[in-house]
Amino acid sequence: MTLLAALLHEREREITDTLVELLISTVHRIGARAERKVTEQLINAFKKVSGKENILFKLAEASLGTPEGTVRQVVFPAVSGGETTLRELVHEFKTRGPVYRRTVQTTLKASYTNHYRRGLIKLLGVLEFRSSNHAHRPVIEALSLVARYASAGNTTYYPLGETVPVHKAMGGGWAEVVHRADKRGRHRVVRMVYEVVAFQALRDQLKCKEIWVVGADKWRNPDEDLPQGFEARRAENYRELRKPLDAAVFVDELREQMTAELTLLNDQMPKLSWLDIAERKSGAIRLAAAEAQPEPRNLRRVKGEVQRRWGIVPLVDMLKEAVLRTGCLDAVTSVSGGGSLSPEVLAERLLLVIYAYGTNTGIKAVASGGHGHTEDELRYVRRRYLSAESARAIAVQIANATFAARSAELWGQGSTAVASDSTHVRAYDQNLFTEWHSRYGGRGVLIYWHVEKKSLAIHSQLINCTASEVAAMIEGAMRHGTTMDVEANYTESHGQSEIGFGVTRLLSFDLLPRIKRINKVKLYRPVAGEPGAYPQLTPALTRPIRWELIAQQYDQMIKYATAIRTRTASTEAILRRFTRNASHPTYAAMLEVGRAQKTIFVARYLRLRDLQREIEEGLNVMESSNGANSVIAYGKGGEIASNRRDEQEMFVLCLRILQSALVYVNTLMLPDILGEPEWADLLTPADRRGLTRCSGPRSGPTAR
């Protein structure tokens, strides 16, 4: 009974989380569709009039030349197209600005009333919202008012005696739409518009957890995300994060490091031929691309020899070899306990199931091979033995075996840096988890990978398209579970933010991004009252860091960092408190830490060519790994066919297992060749730098 109660409790929290996500996505969809619909309507009626400056000049010239003439005689002939052009110009003005916004609001209200309202009202009836911040009580009260009048029929206004809570979302562009004068000229609140505004305010505050949901997990009270008993274990928590107990010491260290990096960059600017900092509209910083590294000359010969010895190795054989050598299937036990299958039969079926999921071909297709195991038998093994936890343990064990098998002479010293990035996978859209991704231009989900410098994936996550990639980056670096000690993380521009820099500073690992618009980056000053400091950097400098704010919130920031380290809550749930909609006081302090750390990084990045190349190389390995994974998961055109979240997650984990097995076998094969006398002294430093899994044997997808 205890286990059943625990299962029901967890399931209830999952369902509550799903309902909250449904509410958030529905409110967003109403606004997005309204804007798209109005935009299409206006484009059809819109003709952009070009040459407005010339028209103005001609009108002024004609009017001054004949001031006594009429408009039809003087003004109309002065413009090409005459009266028609001027009418189009007036129409263009009217279809922009406030008129456009008002049309969107009207369309949004109609869409809500005619279609979405019924579902949102039902969600309001089953979810209980609360807030620990009194500033957001009006939104909670507004939702109560909406619920009370949910079945009031077609009543246009709230009754005159009703107290209508006023909140911030009712201002701005909505103020004139929410309030309207009735037939008697009385100032009234339009009920349906008020409901729309209340739901939009709810969505905004839910996303930053200023409002939370009773009985949820991801959307629970944010105070529950913090570690319990922090005060009693304060010294231990600070020691684990390698941070001083005194806030003044932390501030001094950060300020000194910031001052040192800015000073070095300022002093070395005249010698940095690749860097120019000057006042310009496109951004103060101009950074030339680094020169290409010398191409490895001998790797083609190594690949040719590997191909000659082993040919094309079936991927399932690589998986089998990795399993036999590492013993990773020992971690698999029956979910329900016990089990009557012999170890040999269980291992064979597990291999086939992992192969079916990892290649995305599916169990039905793999069961048709000549191995003697039926589809029902494979599905039974998947259901009873292969859970997400066991698949993750298999991948971690193969990764650890790969690290142990690498020789320092061939592969170099073990790296402490990983690269991370997301890759988009198309998925069926009848799933709440599937979303449209604007950057990739299609519906699907994201797989967020962490890959070390030799192409081995140490962590994978299945996230939706609107999830924070900064949170995913931190999650993988902190919770990969392998023996690798991650001290730095290369990432693309969308995997970094000022909050990300702040959190990684507190967690004691370096965030090393490739910032896309580095020309627009601003460097913060370490000290106030010194406008003449760093003259070479002046065009890129902005205000000083607010050190006093960091000192005030230092202990609270350590609490949040400890929550991430101890897994009190997910990284995404914790970082949700630090969004632009949040009024949390720690948010501003974390931003200041992030701005200081980002300034330190950018100053180093601009000054050091080696750091630029290091980040570029790490991200190139990441891109290569994504390309190879798309070859491994060749089934169904690369599209995830299942709408079940657990099936999608199993696909990602099994793909990671296959990728890890491929790297592991390559790690074992290459020393067999390069350890021979005629190959021992062949590799140059450039060749060794290029040694990755791509240097190993070619693998074929076909199972035998």
N, C-alpha and C positions, 0 to 999 in steps of 0.2 A: 504493500500500500504506500509505503514511503516513496519508493521509486516512481510509482504511478502519479502520486501527488506532485513530485518534482517535475515530471514530464508535462503534466497539465499546466503547472505554473509557468514553465519556460515557453510552452506552446502559446499560452495566453499572451505573454509578453511579445512573442513574435507576431501574433495576429494584430495586436495593438500597434506595433511598429508599422506593419504593412498598411493599416488603415490610416495612420498619420501620413505616411508617404503618398497614399492615394489622395488624401485631401490636399496636400501640398502640390502634387502634380496636376490635379484637376483645376485648382485656382490659377496655376500658371498657364494651363492650356486655355482657359477662358480668355485671359488677357492676350496671349500670343495669337490666338485665332482671330480675335477682334481686330488687332492691329494689322494682321495680314489681309483680312477681308477689306478693311477700309483702304489700305494702301492700294490694293488691286483696283478698287472702285475709282480712286482718285487718279491713278495712272491712266486709266481708260479715258477720263475726262480732262486730262492735264496735257497741255502743250507748253513746253518750256519756251519762253521768249528769249532769244539770244540778243546780245548787243544792247543791254539796257542803258549802259553809259552813253552810247551814241544816240539812242533815242532821247535821253534827257538833254544832251547837248543840242540836238536839232530842235527840240521843243523850245528850249531857252532862246536859241538864236532866232527862231521864227517869231516868238512872242515879243522879243525886244525889237526886232526889225519892223514889225507892224503891230504896235500896241493897241491901235484903235480897231483892228479887225475882229471878226467873230471867230469862235473856235472852229466851226466847220470850214471857214474860208482860210484860216491861217494854220491852225494846229494840225488838223487831220492830214492835209497835203504834205506837211513837213516830215511825216513818218512813212517809211516804206510799208505799204499795206493799209495805211490810213486808219480808219475807225476800227477795223477788224483786229489789227495788231494791238491797239490800245485796250480793246475789250479782253483780248487774251491775256494781256499783262495784268489787268484787274482780276481776272479769274484765277491766275496763278497765285497772286497774293492771297486771295480769299481761301484757296485750298491748302494753305500752309499755316503753320503756327497754331494759334488757339482754336481755329475752326477745325483743323485736323484732330487735335486732341479731344475736342468736344464730340466729334463724330465717333472716335474710338470709344469714348466713355459710353455713348448712347448704344453703340453696337454691343459692347461688353455687357451692359445692363440687360439688353434684350436677349442675348445668348444665355445669360444666367437665369433669367426668368423663365424662358421657354424650355430649357433643356437641363441645365446643370443643378438648378436649385433643389430639386427633390432629393438627389443623391447627397448633396452637401448637408442638407438639413438632417438627413438620417445619420450621417457621420457625426454631426453635432450632438445627436441624441445618445450615441454610444461612447463618445470620448469625453473625458473629464479634464478640462484645462485649468492649470494653475500657474501662478507666477510668484517668484520670491521678491520681485521688484515692484514696489508700490506705484512706480511710474506707469506700469502697464496694466494696472487694475481696470482702467476704463475700457480696455479691449476685452477683458474677461466679462465685465458688466455688459458690454455691447453684445457679446455672444449670448448671454443670458436673455437679453431683450429679444434678440433674433429668435431664440428658441421658444420664448413665450408667445410670440406672435406668428409662429411658423404656420399655424392653420387658420390664420385670420382672413383667408380668402383674398379677394381682390382689393383690399383696403389700400388706398394710395398712400395715405399719410399715417403716422402714428397719432393716437388720440392727443388732444391738446393738453390733457392733464398728465400725460406720461412723461417721466424723466428720461431723456435720451442722453446716454453717456457720450461725452465728447472726447475724442482721442486725436493724435497727431495726423493720422491718415486722412482725416476729414478736411484737412487744410489743402493748400496748394490748388492744383487744377480741379480737385473734386468739390471744393467749397460751393461753387455756384450750381453744381448739379445735385448735391445732397440736399440743399435748402431751396425751397421754392415757395412763392406766394400762392395761396389758394384763391378761390373765386372771391373771397371776401377781403383779399389783400393781407391775410395773416401769414406770418413767417412759419413755415412747416418743414418737417423732415420727411423726405420721400423714402418710403420704407424699403423698396427693392434696391435703390441705390445705396442706402445705408447698409444693407446686408452685404452687397458687393464689397464696399469699402471695409467692412468689418472682417470679412474673410481674407481680403488682401493684407490687412494689418496682422491677422492671425498667422498667415503664411510667413510674412517677414520675420515675426518674432519667434515663430517655431524654429526657423532655420538657424537662428543664433541662440536658441534655448533660453531666451528671455521669458518665453512661455513654454511650459513643459506639460507632459501628459501623465496622468496617474495610471499606473499599471504597465507602462511601457519600459523598454530596455534602452534603445538608442535615444529615445526622446524623453527619458526620465528626468527627474529633478537633477540639475547639474551639480548640486552639492553632494550627491551620492557618487559622483565621478571621482571626487577627491579621496585620497587614502585615509582610512580611519586610523586614529592613534598617531597621527603625524607628529604632534607635539611631543609625545613620549619618546619617539624615536628620531627626533630632529637631527641630532649629530650624525646618526647612522645614515639617514637619508641624504644629508649634505655630502657625506663622505662618499657614498655610492655614485653621486653625480660629479664628484671631484670639484666641489664648489666650496668657497669659504663661508663660514657661519656669519661673518660680518659683511653687511651689504656694502660698507665703504671700501672694503678690500676688493670686492668684485667690481665695483665701479671704477676704482683706481686702475685695476689690471686692464679692463676694457678700454678705458680712456688712454692709458699709456700705449697699448698696442695700436690703437687708432692713430694716435699722434705719430708714432714711429713709422707706420706705413705711409701716411700722408707726407711726412717729411722726406722719406726715401723717394717717393714718386716725384715730389716737387724738385728735389735736388738732381735727380737723374733725367728729368724731362728733356734737357737739351741733347742728351745722348740717345734718346729713344726715337730712332728714325721711323718706326712704325706707328707712332702716336702723335696726334696733334690735338691740342685743346685750345679752342678759341670761340669767341662769340659768333654764333651762326644760327639761323632759323631752324635748320634741320637738327640741331642738337650740338652741344659744345664739344663732345668727344668724337674724334674721328680715328678709328683703329683699322690699320691695314691688315689684311689676312696674312697668316703665317705662311712661310714658304713650305712647299711640299717636302716631306721627308724622303730620303733616298729609298727607292723601291728595293725590297729584298730580292737578291739575284739568284739565290740557290733554292728557294722554297719550291719552285717549279720542279727542280730535279728531285727533291724529297717527295713531292706528291706523285711524281712519275714512278719512283721506286715503290712507294706504298701501293699504288695501283697495280704495278707489275706483280707484287707478292700476294696481295689479298684480293684484288679485283673489286667487284661490287659486293659488299657484304649486306645481306638482308637485315633490315632494321630489327626484326624480331630476334635474329641471332645475336645482335649486339645487346638487346635487352636480356636475353637468356644468359649471356656471358656475364653481364653485370650482376644479375641476380645470384648466379652460382658463386661468383667470387666474393661478393660482399655479404651474402647471407641476409639480405635486407627483408626477405619475406618472413623471417622469423618474427618480425614485429606484427604480423597479421594474425589476429585471433578472431574467433567467431563473435559477432555482436551479441548473440544470445547465449554465449557460453557453450562449451563442449564442441561437438562436431565429429562426424563419423568418417570424413574423407581422409585418405592416406596423405602424408606430406607430399609425395611425388605427384599424385593426381591434383591435389589442391594447388601446387606450384604451377603445373601446366595450365590449369584453368585461369589462375590469376594472371599469368603471363598473357594469355589470349584476351582476357578482359581489359587489361591495361593497354594492350596494343589496339584493341577495338576503340577504346575511348580516346587514346592519345592521337591516333591517326584520323579520328572522326569518321571512320568507316562504319562503325556500329557493330553491335554484337551479332546481329542477324547475318551480316556479310561475312564476318570472321568465322561464324559457326559453319559456313558452307565449305570451309577448307577440309582437307583430308587428314584431320588430326584425331578423329574419333570422339570428339566432345560435342554434344548437341547444344542447340540454342538455349533450351530450358536449363540445362546444367550450368551453362555459363551465366545465365541470369540469376540463378540461385546463388552462385558464388559471389556475384556482384552484390546481391542484396544482403547476404549473410556475413560476408567476410571483408569486402572492400569498402570501408568507410572513408570519409574525407580525412580523418585523423590518421588512419593507417597508410593511406596514399601519401600524405605529407611526410610521415615517418620514413617511408621507403625512399622518397626523393632526398631527404636530408641524409640518410645513411649512405646513399650512393655518392652524394656530394662530399661527405666527409672522407669516404674511401678514395675519392679522386684527389683530395688535398694530400692524403697520406701517401699516395702513389707517386706524387710528383717529386722528381729529384731537383735539387737546387742547381746542379751543374747544367741541366738542360733547360729547365723552366724558369730559373732565377729564384730569388727569394720570394716568399709568399707575399702577395699584395694585401693591403689593408683598405683598399678602395674598391667600390662597386659603381657601376653605372645603372641608372634606372630610367625607364620610360614606359609609356603605355602603347599598346597596339590595339587597333580596332578590329573586332570580329563581328561580322554580320550575324544577326539572330532574328528569329521570328518575332514579329511585333505584337503578338497577342500575349504580352508579358509586361508586368509593371516594371520589371528590371530593364527592359529594352527601351532605349531612348534614341532620339535623333542626335547625331553629333555634328555640329556645324563645321568643325575642322576637317573631318573625314567625309562629310556629305552623305551620310546614310544612317539607317537604324541598326542598332546593335548594342554590344557591351564592350567594355575595355578590359584587357588583361594588362596588369601593371607588373613589369618584370624588374628584378634586381639581378644583374649579371656581373660577375667579376671579370678581370682583364683577360682571362683565357677562355672566355665564352661559357663558363659554367653558371647556370641559373641557381642562385641560392634562395630565391623567394619568388612567389607568384601570388597575385591577388586578382580576384574577379570583382570589378567595380562597375558601377553604372556611369553613363557618359557625363553626368553632372557632378560626380563625386570629386572631392578635392584631391588632386594629384600630389599636392604638398603633404597631405595626411598619409596618402599611400606610400610616398617616398620615405617618410619617417617610420611608418609601420614596418616596412620591409627591412630597413636598416637596423631597427631595434629588435625585431622579432623573427629573424630568419631561421634561427634554431640550429645553424651549422657551427662548426668549430672556428669559422673565420671571425676574426676580430675586425669589425668594420669601423674605420676611423674617418672615412671620407666618402662622399656620395656625389658622383657626377650626374647631372640631370639637364634636361632641356629647359627652356625658359618657363614653360607652363608648370614645371615641377618645383619652382621656387617662388618665394614671396618674401616680403619683409617679415611677416609673422614666421615663416619657415626659417629664415636666418636666425630669428630670436630663439625659437624652440631648439634648433640644432645647437646653438651656442650653449644653452642650458643643459642639453643632453651630451655635450662634450664630443661631438663629431662635426667635421667640416662639411658644409654644403658648398659644392663647387659646380655652379650652373654655367651653361652657355647662354648668356642673356641675349635675347634676340635684338632688342632695341637698346643696345648699350650706349648709343649716341645720345639718348635722352636721359641717361642715369645721372642723378645728382649725388654729389659727395657731401656728407654732413661734416660740420666743423666740430672738433673736439672741445673747444673752449670758446666761450662768449667774450666779446670785447676785444677781439684781435682781428679786425677786418683786413689788415695788411699781411697776415700770415698766409703762406703758400701762394705767392703771387703767380706762379706758373699754372696753378689750378683754379684761379679765381672764376673763370667763366663756368666751371662745372660745380662750384661750391654753392651750398645753400645754408640754411640756419644751423645753429649749434644743437647738439643733442641735449635733451632735458634730463640731466643726470639725477636731479632731485626726485623726479618721478620714478625712475628705476629703483632708487634706494628705498622709496616708500613702499613699493609693491614687490620688493625682492623676495620676501618670504612667501608671498602668495604665488609668485611665478615658480618658485621651487616646488611648491605643492603640486602644481599642474604638471611640471616636468616629472615629478615622482610618480604621479598617476599614470603617465605614459610608460615609465620604466617598469612599474610594478603591475601593469595591465589591469588597473582598477577599472578602466573603461577603455573603449577603443580610441585610437588616436583621432579618428575623424570626429567622434562625439566630443572629445575634449577641445579640439580646434574649432568646433562649431561655435564655441563661446567667443572666439576671436575673429569675428567677421565685422564688416563695416557697419552693419545694422546694430551691432551690440553696443550697449552703453556701459559694459563692464569696466571698472577702473583698471583692472589688470591688463585689459586689451591695449590701452594707450602705453602702458609701461613696456609690454612685450614688443610693441611696435618700435619703441625707442631702442631697445636692445637689438632688434633686427636691423634697424637703420645703421646703428653703429657697426654691427658685424658685417653688413653688406658693404659699407664703406671700406672696411678693412679688406674684404675680399676683392672688391673692384680695384682698389689701389694696387694690390698685389697682382691681380690679373692683367692690368694694363702695363705693369712694369716688367713682368716676367714672361718671356716668350716660351720658356719650358713649361710653365703652368698652362698656358694656352694650348700647347700641343698635347699635354697630358690629358686635359679635359676632352679635346677633340678626339684623341685616340680612344679614350674610354667610351665615348658616345658612338664612335664608328663601330666598335665591337658590339655595342648594343643594337645598332641598326642591322649589322650582319646577322646577329642572333635572331632578330625578328624575322629576317628573310628566310633563314634556315627553318625556323619553326613553321612558317607557312608552307614549306615543302613537306615537313613531317605530317602536319595535319591537313592532308590533301583531300580527305573524304568530303562528300557533299558540297563540293565547290568552296570549301572553307567556311561554310555557314553552319552555325550551331542550330540543329534541328529541334532540340527540346525546349519547351517552355518552362521546365522545372528548374528552379535555382540550384538544387543539389546536383542535378545532372550536368548543368553547365559548369559548376565548380569541379565536378569529377573530371570533365573534359580537360580543364586547365591543369589540374594536378597530374593527370596521366600524361599529358603533353610534356609537362616538366620532367616526369620520370623518364620518358623516352629521350628527351634532350640530354638529361644527366647521364643516361646510359651511353649515349653516343659519345659524349665528351670523355667519359671514363674509359671506354674501350680505346679511343684515340690516344689517351694518356698512356695506356699500356703498350700500344703498338709502336709509337714513334721511337721510344728508347731502343727497341729491338733493332732498328735501322741505324739510328744515330750513334749507338754505342759501338758500332763496328769501326775498325781502324780507318778504312777509306772514307768514312763519313764523319769521324770524330772532330776533325779540325776544319770541316767545311763551312760551318755556319758562322756568319759575321754577326756583329751586334744588331744590325738591321734585320737579319734573318730571325734571330732569336726574339726580337720584338714582335715579329709577325707570326710567331707560332701560336696557333689557336686550334680549335677543333677542326677548322677548315683545312688544316694541314694533314689530317688523317685520311683514312680510306673513305671512298664514296660508299654511301649506304643506299640500298634500295628499299622501297616500301613493302614489297611483296613478301607475305609470310609463306613459309614452305610447310 
